[in-house]
Amino acid sequence: DVMSYAQRVFLRDAVGEMHTHAYHSYMTHAYPHDELMPLSCKGRRWDKRERGTLDDSLGGYLMTLVDGADTMLVVGDAEAFGRTLDIVTSKLSFDRDVAVSTFEACIRVLGGLLSAHYLVTERRLRPVVHRAAANASDASPGETRLLWARGLARLATDLGERLLPAFDTPTGIPAHRVNLRRGVLKGETRETCSAAAGTMLLEFARLSRLTGDRRFATAARGAVDALWRRRGGATNLVGSNVDTHTGRWLSQTTGVGAGVDSFYEYLVKAAIYEDDKTLLERGLAGVDAAHRGTAVRDARN
């Protein structure tokens, strides 16, 4: 059944209300921490690591605001968008002695910065961005928009530079964690998964376009190529866990679930973004292999 216009408007407004509630709750109870803990209404401390490796995504780098900035504009909250960009471009720094997940920092923080940069520089969105900028600072909307664009580009480039040392492995498969100030630390684990190592194509390709520096796109593509070369000859599937130094698979099973899923997702998305036939062929081959080779699948698809 097709939804009526009234139903669509109702759901749109409901989503907007939920977003407003989440944003204000974070700013009231958790800012400037990376995440809000919804039961205790406290900020999750990046330096506590109370959940072990689950906290590898935390870096003390305003992750909720950076990751959610583009959503603020999408749901029509121009005021929150403007306030967030003012905070991010004036207060955020990546000069931090903290080891973070290379993957999470890429897709959530670098991706958030690049998405926000796209929104403030896209000509078709200029009217709504100017409305956000009008209430954000004493400068003119046009000047504020340019300040945001420069600040976001600067931060994205800085973070990209700090993530690049993770790719300095014998295989080109990036280390799971990288210290934002000191690179990959001695004794860091050599184990990562295909999803983490092979899901940086989009962000690094976009950063290379923004900066003109091909190191980012080349590093991300090298990691994907390294994983693809090691796929199973019989199944045509990549494995799940892998040793970043030897390239040896560390698990006897694989699939398209956690630890592997976004590897295939990004093959197709990056193929579209980069207009890359090879990546598209790999993505489609992975889909076909998953249908033929996995033990549990939906026969209707």
Salt bridges, closest charged atoms under 4 A:
ASP13 OD1 - ARG12 NH2 3.02
GLU35 OE1 - ARG44 NE 3.22
GLU35 OE1 - ARG51 NH2 3.62
GLU35 OE2 - ARG108 NH2 3.85
ASP47 OD2 - ARG45 NH2 2.75
ASP55 OD1 - ARG51 NE 2.60
ASP56 OD1 - ARG49 NH1 3.36
ASP56 OD2 - HIS176 NE2 3.50
ASP56 OD2 - ARG177 NH1 2.91
ASP67 OD2 - ARG108 NE 3.31
ASP95 OD1 - ARG162 NH1 3.94
ASP95 OD1 - ARG181 NE 2.99
ASP97 OD1 - ARG182 NE 3.00
GLU104 OE1 - ARG108 NH1 3.84
GLU122 OE2 - ARG124 NE 2.85
ASP158 OD1 - ARG162 NE 3.01
GLU161 OE2 - ARG215 NH2 2.59
GLU188 OE2 - ARG177 NH2 2.76
ASP213 OD2 - ARG215 NH2 2.79
ASP225 OD1 - ARG221 NE 3.05
ASP225 OD1 - ARG282 NH1 2.71
ASP243 OD1 - ARG190 NE 3.36
GLU265 OE2 - LYS269 NZ 2.56
GLU274 OE1 - ARG209 NH2 3.14
ASP276 OD2 - ARG221 NH1 2.77
ASP288 OD2 - ARG292 NE 2.81
ASP298 OD2 - ARG300 NH2 2.80
